[in-house]
Amino acid sequence: MNRSADRIADVTRKTAETNIRVALNLDGTGQAKLASGIGFLDHMLDQIARHGLIDLDIACEGDLHIDGHHTVEDIGITLGQAFAQAISDKKGIRRYGHAYVPLDEALSRVVVDFSGRPGLHMDVNFTSGSLGTLDTQLVYEFFQGFVNHALCTLHIDNLKGVNAHHQCETIFKAFARAVRAALELDPRSAGVIPSTKGSL
């Protein structure tokens, strides 16, 4: 069943600190057009698109003359809003997804539940304070913004890792794979909301 027309979103969010547009197709092929202003963040967003098979177009004008905080957090917020819009009533999705992804010495696990309840539990001890111009502390802020607006529960654990680039990349790749699994349409549950409550 192809419902790609139903699973698209286009969201613009403008504040005094950032001006962001996110357009996506959850049933895409992994194409990405990214301009966050932070090169390493674009690299991570590309992982979400490629490994989640999500077509993703993100453009941001942010106050990078201050630092990257508002840009990274607000992109997470806007991406979460776009996911919520594209998922809609959640009928037919698998709801839960998980993935383990290695990259050389690093290994991360991500588990997601599109539960309607925002919650982030993240256990990552980055071995470096920055990756290019991305402050590694802001990875948490990105995912916090995402879960608050996509209304999902997200557990992120970096189980092993020495190289911070590898740590971060395994997190984003595992996130993409987990989200892809959770939002896949289940032919055995077509049109059904995956909850005994009848709503999510």
N, C-alpha and C positions, 0 to 999 in steps of 0.2 A: 504494500500500500504506500503510495507516494503522497505525503501530505506536506511537501516542502513549502507550498504556497501558504500553508497555515502556520509555518514555524519560522517566520522571518520577523525582524524588528528593526526599527530605525529610531534611535533616541538621541536627542540633543539636550545637553545640560550645561547651562551657563551660569557662572557665579562671578564675583569680583576677582576670583583667583584663577579660574580655569574656564575654557570654552571647549566643550568636548562633543563630538558626534560619534556614535557607535552604530553601525549597521551590521546585521548578521543574518545568516541562514543556518539554522541548526542541522539541516539536511544537505549541506554543501559538499564540497570536495577538498576542502582545506586550503582554499585560496585566501591570501591575506594582503591587505594594503594598510600599512601601519606607519603612523607619524606621531609618536608620543612626545618627541623631543628628547627622549632618553634612549640611547641606542640599545643598551642591554635589555631594557624593558620591551622594546620592539622585538628583540630576539626571543624573549620569553612568551610574548603574545603570539608570535609566529608558531611556537610549539603548541599552544592551545588550538590554533586553527588547524595545523597540519595533523596533529595526532588525535584531535577531536573530530576531524572532518567537518569543521565549521568554517563557512566562508565569513571572513571577518574584515571589516573596514573601520579603522579607528583613526581619528584625527584629533589632536589636542593642541591648544595654545594655552600654555600654563606659565605661572610666575617662576620660571626656572632661575631667574636672577636672584631669587631668595634661596630656594633649594628644591628638591624634587618631591617633597612631601605631598603638597596639594595635588600635583599632577598624578602621582601614582595612586593615591587614595581615591581621587575623583574618577580616574579611569576605572578602578575597581567598582565604584558605586554605579557608574553609568553602564558598565558591562553587566552588572547584576540586574539593573533595570531592564536592559535589553533582553536578557535571558528570561526574566519574569514575563515580559510581554510576549516573547516568542513561544514560551511553553504554554501559556494561557491556562486552561483549566486542568491540565496534566492528565487528561484522559488517555489511556493506552500506553503511558510510559512505564518503563520498568521501575522507576523511582530510585532504586539503589544502584550504586556502582562502586567498584573498587579496582585499584591497579597497583602493582609493584613495578617500578621501573629502575633498572640499573644504568649507570654510565661509568665504565671503568671501576674505580674503587667505591663509588657512591651508590647508595640504594635508598629509594624513598617509597613510602606507601601512602596512598591517598584513598580515603573512603568518603563517599558523599551520599546524602539522603535528601532528595527534594521534598522535604517534609512540610514546608510551609512555616517552619520554625527556624529562625536564624541562630546559628551557633558555630563558633570556630574554636577548634582545639588544635594548636600547632606546636609541635616539639621539634625545633630545628636550631641547632647551634652552629651558625655559620662560622667558618674558620677565617673569614675576612670581613672587614667592615664595609667594603664596597666592591662592586663589580662594574668596572667602567665608571660611569657617573651615577650608578644606582646604589644608594645606601641600602645595605642588606636588611636593616631594620624596617624598611618600607615594604618588604615582601609581606610581612604580617598585615600591614595597613591595607595593602591591595586586597588581600583575601578577606579581611574584615569588612571592607566596603562592599565586596562582592556578596558575601553571605547575607549581609543586612538587607540587601535589596533583591537578591535572587530568592531569598527566603529558603535557604537550605542549611543543613547541618554538614559541616566539613571537618574531617580529621586529617591532619597532615603530619606525617612523621618521617624525618630523615633518619633512617636506621643506621647508615654508615656514610662516611664521607670525609675526605681530607681536603680536596680541592673545592673551594666555595662555588666556582662556576659549575662544577659537576653536581654539587649539592642542589643548587638552585634549578638547574636544568632538569634533574630527575623529579623535583617537586612539580614543576609545571607540566612536564610530560605525563606524569602519573595523574595529575589533576585532569588533564585533557582526556586521557583514556578512561578515567572513572566517570567523568561527565558524559562522555560518549555512550558508555554502557548504561548509565542511569536514564538517559533521555531517549534511548532507543525505543522504538515502538514495538510492543509485544503483540504479535498476531494472536496469541491465545487470550489476550485481555483487551481487545480492540474496543474503544469507547468506554472503558471502565476506569474509574478513578481508583488507583491502587492504595486504598485505605478502607478499613472497616467502618470509619466514620462517615465515609461517603463524600468527603471533601479534603482538600489539602491546601 
